[in-house]
Amino acid sequence: MTTRKDIAERNDRTLLQAARDVLAEDGAHASVAAIATRAGVGIGSLYRRYKTKEELFQRLSLLSLDHWNEAAEQGLADSDPWAGLTAFIHSCVAFGQGTLAPVAGTIEVTQEMSAKARRGDELLDELVRRAHQAGVLRRDVTAVDISLLIEQFGRSPVVDQLRKQGRGDLLPAAAEARRRLIAIALDGLRPGHGPLPGSPPGEELFTGRWSSE
């Protein structure tokens, strides 16, 4: 039996996908009206559920954090450190993790968001620690490197452009090219390569963007 809660959660997932798509095209200037249209819901019904644009994005951020944490927990449940780490990365990339980044600094970070983000940091740190300890992840790769990698591949400019152009004939080839690039990037995480340039990125690349001050 489908409950109201089930329907609300399904609608939120649809809104999240729509928000990711619209943000990929319009960035931080994405409008609630455009998101509602992409999701196939009326602007009135959306505002009955979320009073403001900020409230909508806060909810979508929580959904994104939930997925991150669930994917990390599943990765840690794998006895193979490399398989667990790469499964986490693949899951987050497929989900479009990081595509809400354009709203960073434009909304208030709630206590619930902060708590879930801290939990996500702890889980990723453990995934990276296990991989380092097992010798399957190059020593100079940090958790922030992994987070930034996921954000970079969370969307594909080529796929976004082809969708906007209505070029469905080229989408399979673009999706395959994206998978190849992800595989190349993951192979670069393995030991045996030359040193990475510069200093490891700091956590401020994430926390700094989300601060509205």
Phi and psi in degrees as a GROMACS rama.xvg file:
@    title "Ramachandran Plot"
@    xaxis  label "Phi"
@    yaxis  label "Psi"
@TYPE xy
-83.1736  124.401  THR-2
-98.463  170.005  THR-3
-62.093  -35.7917  ARG-4
-63.8917  -41.3323  LYS-5
-60.9048  -43.9242  ASP-6
-64.6445  -42.8014  ILE-7
-62.4148  -42.9071  ALA-8
-66.4812  -38.8895  GLU-9
-64.7273  -42.289  ARG-10
-63.9892  -37.6715  ASN-11
-64.3556  -40.0275  ASP-12
-64.1855  -38.7371  ARG-13
-64.5785  -41.7969  THR-14
-64.7636  -38.3315  LEU-15
-62.3336  -45.0211  LEU-16
-63.7822  -42.2252  GLN-17
-63.7171  -42.0611  ALA-18
-62.7615  -42.0799  ALA-19
-60.7228  -43.6529  ARG-20
-64.7305  -44.7539  ASP-21
-70.1131  -39.6632  VAL-22
-64.0369  -34.2868  LEU-23
-62.88  -32.0024  ALA-24
-90.8891  -40.857  GLU-25
-110.316  -8.70632  ASP-26
66.2367  -150.604  GLY-27
-64.7819  -14.904  ALA-28
-85.3824  4.95153  HIS-29
-55.2221  132.853  ALA-30
-96.6978  153.301  SER-31
-61.9727  -36.5678  VAL-32
-61.5383  -42.1689  ALA-33
-66.05  -38.8532  ALA-34
-66.4294  -43.2875  ILE-35
-62.0608  -43.0724  ALA-36
-62.4467  -44.7791  THR-37
-64.0125  -34.6983  ARG-38
-80.9774  -12.2899  ALA-39
76.7417  28.623  GLY-40
-121.177  156.345  VAL-41
-75.3385  145.065  GLY-42
-61.763  -32.678  ILE-43
-66.1068  -44.002  GLY-44
-68.0009  -33.1556  SER-45
-65.2939  -44.1406  LEU-46
-72.8801  -19.3574  TYR-47
-71.3422  -28.5129  ARG-48
-89.1708  -38.5337  ARG-49
-125.747  119.579  TYR-50
-70.6709  -28.9037  LYS-51
-137.154  164.755  THR-52
-62.8169  -38.9112  LYS-53
-61.3671  -43.3469  GLU-54
-62.3168  -38.429  GLU-55
-62.4016  -48.4004  LEU-56
-69.1881  -31.114  PHE-57
-63.9733  -42.6043  GLN-58
-64.4759  -42.923  ARG-59
-66.831  -34.2245  LEU-60
-64.737  -39.4474  SER-61
-63.6651  -41.497  LEU-62
-61.9907  -39.8578  LEU-63
-66.6252  -41.7666  SER-64
-64.5746  -38.9462  LEU-65
-60.2172  -43.2969  ASP-66
-64.5208  -43.461  HIS-67
-55.278  -49.14  TRP-68
-67.3412  -39.8019  ASN-69
-64.9503  -41.7455  GLU-70
-64.3078  -38.7968  ALA-71
-67.7659  -41.0398  ALA-72
-63.5352  -38.9977  GLU-73
-65.7991  -38.4578  GLN-74
-63.6457  -40.0316  GLY-75
-70.4616  -23.7934  LEU-76
-74.1367  -16.2562  ALA-77
-78.5108  129.454  ASP-78
-70.5644  -16.4842  SER-79
-93.5476  111.114  ASP-80
-57.6014  -39.4843  PRO-81
-70.5725  -44.8644  TRP-82
-62.5955  -39.2803  ALA-83
-65.6763  -42.5916  GLY-84
-66.3262  -47.5464  LEU-85
-69.6583  -32.3065  THR-86
-65.1065  -39.2065  ALA-87
-60.5435  -47.5548  PHE-88
-62.3582  -47.2794  ILE-89
-59.6999  -42.581  HIS-90
-63.0296  -43.1346  SER-91
-69.4052  -38.5174  CYS-92
-65.3713  -45.0097  VAL-93
-62.8657  -33.9369  ALA-94
-72.1971  -21.6144  PHE-95
87.3912  30.2809  GLY-96
-59.8395  136.716  GLN-97
95.5394  -10.0189  GLY-98
-75.9356  -8.76283  THR-99
-87.3072  1.30766  LEU-100
-53.7651  -33.3697  ALA-101
-58.7201  -21.4124  PRO-102
-88.5535  -2.6697  VAL-103
-57.2216  131.301  ALA-104
85.0582  -6.03314  GLY-105
-104.783  -9.69486  THR-106
-129.948  156.646  ILE-107
-74.2958  134.796  GLU-108
-86.0525  113.318  VAL-109
-75.3866  166.534  THR-110
-61.8668  -37.7415  GLN-111
-65.3608  -41.335  GLU-112
-61.8106  -44.6153  MET-113
-62.5486  -42.2831  SER-114
-64.2071  -43.0462  ALA-115
-70.1321  -34.1039  LYS-116
-66.789  -40.7761  ALA-117
-63.1863  -41.3413  ARG-118
-62.8549  -40.5213  ARG-119
-62.5364  -39.1223  GLY-120
-62.6977  -43.111  ASP-121
-62.0943  -43.2016  GLU-122
-65.6256  -43.7679  LEU-123
-66.3536  -39.7906  LEU-124
-56.7008  -39.925  ASP-125
-70.0037  -39.3817  GLU-126
-59.848  -44.0557  LEU-127
-68.7854  -41.924  VAL-128
-59.7771  -45.2535  ARG-129
-61.0061  -43.5065  ARG-130
-66.4712  -39.6948  ALA-131
-63.687  -45.5577  HIS-132
-61.8059  -35.2452  GLN-133
-80.6933  -8.16253  ALA-134
76.1088  20.7067  GLY-135
-103.31  -6.99718  VAL-136
-122.398  130.253  LEU-137
-55.4622  142.392  ARG-138
-66.8675  -25.5537  ARG-139
-89.1675  5.91226  ASP-140
-91.6883  128.552  VAL-141
-108.147  171.929  THR-142
-62.2856  -37.0543  ALA-143
-66.3932  -37.2139  VAL-144
-56.7395  -44.515  ASP-145
-64.2879  -43.3554  ILE-146
-60.6773  -44.0293  SER-147
-67.4686  -36.7038  LEU-148
-61.1807  -45.088  LEU-149
-61.2702  -41.6719  ILE-150
-64.7414  -40.1477  GLU-151
-62.459  -39.2083  GLN-152
-95.2776  1.653  PHE-153
-64.0593  -19.5438  GLY-154
-142.807  158.537  ARG-155
-121.245  114.261  SER-156
-54.5155  -37.7108  PRO-157
-66.171  -46.3603  VAL-158
-62.5814  -43.7747  VAL-159
-60.257  -43.4271  ASP-160
-65.5846  -43.3688  GLN-161
-66.2787  -37.6483  LEU-162
-62.7708  -42.618  ARG-163
-64.4604  -33.3078  LYS-164
-82.6098  -8.58139  GLN-165
73.0546  25.5386  GLY-166
-91.4314  68.0028  ARG-167
-60.9128  -23.84  GLY-168
-68.0367  -25.1339  ASP-169
-100.499  -8.71349  LEU-170
-61.5279  -42.2205  LEU-171
-59.0133  -41.9364  PRO-172
-66.2683  -38.3218  ALA-173
-66.9607  -39.4321  ALA-174
-65.3236  -39.1156  ALA-175
-66.8096  -40.3344  GLU-176
-63.3165  -38.076  ALA-177
-63.7309  -42.8124  ARG-178
-62.2127  -37.723  ARG-179
-64.9304  -42.4869  ARG-180
-63.7485  -39.7902  LEU-181
-63.4944  -42.1474  ILE-182
-62.9304  -40.3032  ALA-183
-62.9278  -43.6489  ILE-184
-63.9866  -42.1457  ALA-185
-66.6111  -36.1656  LEU-186
-62.857  -30.9643  ASP-187
-70.2506  -13.0189  GLY-188
-81.1185  -14.6037  LEU-189
-71.5693  153.165  ARG-190
-64.7347  161.577  PRO-191
104.874  4.36817  GLY-192
-104.278  167.979  HIS-193
-68.0608  165.578  GLY-194
-63.944  149.075  PRO-195
-75.978  147.944  LEU-196
-74.5635  151.114  PRO-197
70.2947  -171.588  GLY-198
-91.3392  155.378  SER-199
-59.2501  139.923  PRO-200
-66.3112  145.364  PRO-201
-91.6923  162.855  GLY-202
-62.9933  -20.3466  GLU-203
-63.5117  -19.3535  GLU-204
-61.7475  -24.9203  LEU-205
-99.4004  -54.4059  PHE-206
-63.2276  -36.8435  THR-207
-64.0189  -37.7873  GLY-208
-69.1631  -32.6182  ARG-209
-86.0866  -7.75438  TRP-210
-80.0751  132.852  SER-211
-91.1627  0.31611  SER-212
